[in-house]
Amino acid sequence: MMMPKRTKYRKQQKGRNKGKSFRANQLEFGTIGIKAVTRGRINSRQIEAARIAMTRKLNREGKSWLRVFPDKPLTKKPLETRMGKGKGSVEEWVMNIKPGRIIYEVAGVDHAVAREALTLAMHKLPFKVKIVSNEDSHEIY
């Protein structure tokens, strides 16, 4: 499971997920990739599930890049706990995704195979995404 090795503070506030992604909004490494269309949160399990589905379809050929990392802790209080008594313990690590963010990139395989692999990965993600290639990745949301 992906998580930071160490953080300055153990717990964070949720914050807001406003605006568009101005970093990692174009393909940098691969020739085809997945781009977020709506905003949402992706946790370490979803990242790993999508990565495994994608690499199995690619038969470990070519190269794939992961452009997200869950570094925000989400806390949760135990079930049937009364109000108060402080903030709950860290349950999972997530990353806020804004529209326009590139999630995965692939290079070195046939375009049709890469598209199938990315489609399998798309179904594991909790927000709407689309497949972009080098020709149409330069549009900004």
Sequence and secondary structure as in RCSB ss.txt:
>XXXX:A:sequence
MMMPKRTKYRKQQKGRNKGKSFRANQLEFGTIGIKAVTRGRINSRQIEAARIAMTRKLNREGKSWLRVFPDKPLT
KKPLETRMGKGKGSVEEWVMNIKPGRIIYEVAGVDHAVAREALTLAMHKLPFKVKIVSNEDSHEIY
>XXXX:A:secstr
    S  SSS        S   SS S SS SEEEEESS EEEEHHHHHHHHHHHHHHTTT SEEEE     EEEE
E  TT  S SS  EEEEEEEEE TT EEEEEESS HHHHHHHHHHHHTTSSS EEEEETTTTT   
